[in-house]
Amino acid sequence: MAKLDPEIADDAPWADEITSYDEDHFITYLRLLDADAEGADWREAARIVLHRDPDAEPELL
């Protein structure tokens, strides 16, 4: 089940099929897509949605 504000891993798992991580982060993915569709700056979206500071942690984004 999708979580409203799940913990974001530094390295997300990758697979050809949907993973449990993907299922947990479905809402996160939608929030990022919505931010992009609204023309939001990706740095602001990273701060709000991913709880990451792109200036302090550029290697994570």
QUIGIFEN-V339506 format. One record per backbone hydrogen bond with DSSP energy under -1.0 kcal/mol. NH is the residue of the N-H (numbers start at 0). CO is the residue of the C=O. E is the energy in kcal/mol with one decimal. If there is no record, write none. Layout:
nh:NH co:CO e:E
nh:NH co:CO e:E
This chain:
nh:2 co:23 e:-2.2
nh:22 co:18 e:-2.2
nh:23 co:19 e:-2.4
nh:24 co:20 e:-1.8
nh:28 co:24 e:-2.6
nh:29 co:25 e:-2.1
nh:30 co:26 e:-2.5
nh:31 co:27 e:-2.2
nh:32 co:28 e:-2.3
nh:33 co:29 e:-2.8
nh:34 co:30 e:-2.4
nh:35 co:31 e:-2.2
nh:36 co:32 e:-2.6
nh:37 co:33 e:-1.8
nh:38 co:35 e:-1.5
nh:39 co:34 e:-2.8
nh:44 co:40 e:-2.2
nh:45 co:41 e:-2.3
nh:46 co:42 e:-2.0
nh:47 co:43 e:-2.6
nh:48 co:44 e:-3.0
nh:51 co:45 e:-1.9
nh:56 co:52 e:-2.9
nh:59 co:56 e:-1.7
